[in-house]
């Protein structure tokens, strides 16, 4: 039937080359291909974006202003498009009050359970919330952690307010606005040392709550209130964005530790007194998910029947997706992108909705091969509920699960954007394209292993879930830290970073200091060099070649777009008629360098620019991007459009010239095609040969076979992990009975 396919006609979003394709509904379709080949452009930026945009248009104009804005993708037509839910790897917004329990709504149901059957009865469900005044611990304000300010590290008691640097924090300097809140109050002698204050003066200076001053001096702001330095620091600095900005200063004067009153449970004594089968709500949230399931099952009160059923379903979904090692009290800020994504999948497993399309962006990220089997069962459950499942993926096992495969390529960036294969997994293996060849390929262990130049003795450490671990970490070689999700790999590396006297370079996938205007050219300081070349060739100021300065198009101000406000309807964005989206003025575009204007040069890919600027000093930086496999990126491409793995490799590119350094890389192969992994491993071996020490936190068995040494954490995740279960050269793992990774490593070797 015609409606059994999502039909796309002439899609040309990003690098897509007029792609037309029919995608079968109610099956699992996996999009494969090298990094930058157009998988996400087709699956996320075309199919998902159009579905979300059209769904938003069904709401009244007034409602639309509060919904996320999705632009119209570059596609001629899409037919038979179902409602699409994107399950991405974006972590929940950082919030110290958000936990796995609150994020999944399981904590709300637990609160209802304790309000109904907990004894003694202390009130309704809101009372059990650590975000509610009636339930939160008064000492830590429901955070479970106490931040203590060492006043003697903030204030020099041997100085007066008129002395320089009496209060060691920006904005408290002599003459600055926060200093004036004390100096202009009329309450203190500005030439008197703090240590000589009377007890009353010291109490005012340190601890006074906000008060209005009676008859203040004339230079005191009329609307201002006086506040002691302790409450001011806690209210306006320590717990705010300003505190995060100056964390390097605060870390020296503020110590954080578990709240001694609630012992980290976040709730007050009254809430902790209400029990079910001898456990309070904080005890239950601290359990692992399987333990929480057993606790819920043990409740026999008939009033809990419906709540038990719902809790069982939701907790069971977390176990089903491989997150049983988490506890409900775990802060969402500590979750990886992959864990956050799998929590979202767990939400939908039990959904009554059907005929939906679920779009998943690399759900295998951060998963050990053992965990992949649980993920596969969950993805099949989504499909078996009558839904269409679209997955962008590189992992062998997830590709194998597909009912239908679409392989994009043949290359990356402008060399990609074509569908080079469509069909089943068996047909892909039989084909001669790159993905098919790499799926069939089984590589042996590396033969020539490096010998460590030294060892670092770590521990004993009990950070997070580590169980008094001691470990010898080899230096001067390439080491893989392996283990199932939540086994303690990152905790081991965090302990190493804390204890290692030498500088360690950690390259993760979190924010690397980018903003909306960041591009590969600005991040690696290539833009200034390009402008200087244009300026020298044309004998004009370099500012002419910046769209943030003299060279900006006068009509759009250098944005390339004209935004027309439509009151409470969507603003309409149109390409600037004057510069046609190039951002530069006609005068700026009239200047050329080797036959190209500034807009044409900035729109080049890294590969094209490396050829264009061959022999110039900036070519070294372009070559570093090529070495990390990012030659397909455009110089002017917004860094906000890059994946976590791509951002990580951009950061790695900026460190390639280093020698004798210690690198820690967190899952560097995430988001990489099997062929790209081979390229990256060649680079890692070159870095190690140059005298660097590399620690890779990794799940890929292909990477493990290239390592000189492996340390495996486990055996399980969370409280079931935290131990070193194997250490040695990769080949020795085949003889280690306790290794969880061993069977997967053995299976990846040639027959």
Buried (B, 14 or more C-beta within 10 A) or exposed (E): EEEEBBBBBEBBBBBBEEBEBBBEBBBBBBBBBBBBBBBBBBBBBBBBBBBBBBBBEEEEEEEBBEBEEBEEBBBEEBEBBBEBBBBBBEBBEEEBBBBBBBBBEBBBBBBBBBBBBBEEEBBEBEBBBBBBEBBBBEEBBBBBBBBEBEBEBBBBEEBBBEBEEBBBBEBBBBEBEBBBBBBBBEBBEEEBBBEEBEEEBBEBBBEBEEEEBEEBEEEBEEEBEBBBBBBBBBEBBBBEEBBEEBEEBBEEBBEEEEBEBBEBBBBBEBBBEBBBEEBBBBBBBBBBBBBBBEBBEEBEBEEBEEBBEBBBEBBBBBBBBBBBBBBBBBBBEEBBBBBBBBBBBBBBBBBEEEEBBBBBBBBBBBBBBBBBEBBBBBBBBBBEBEBBBBBBBBBBBBBBBBBBBBBBBBBBBBBBBBBBBBBEBEEBBEBEBBBBBBBEEEBEBBEEBBEBEEEBEBBEBEBBBBEEBEBBBBBBBBBBBBBBBBBBBBBBBBBBBEEBEEEBBBBBBEEBEBEEEBBBBBBBEBBBBBBEBBBEEBEBEBBBBBBEBBBBBEEBBBBBEBEEEEEEEBEEBEEBEEBEBBBBBEEBBEBBBEEBBBBBBBBBBBBBBBEBBEEBEBBEBBBBBBBBBBBBBBBBBBBEEBBBBBBBBBBBBBBBEBEEBBBBBBBBBBBBBBBBBBBBBEBBBEBBEEEBBBBBBBBBBBBBBBBBBBBBBBBBBBBBBBBBBBBBBBBEBEEBEEBBBBEBBEEBBEE
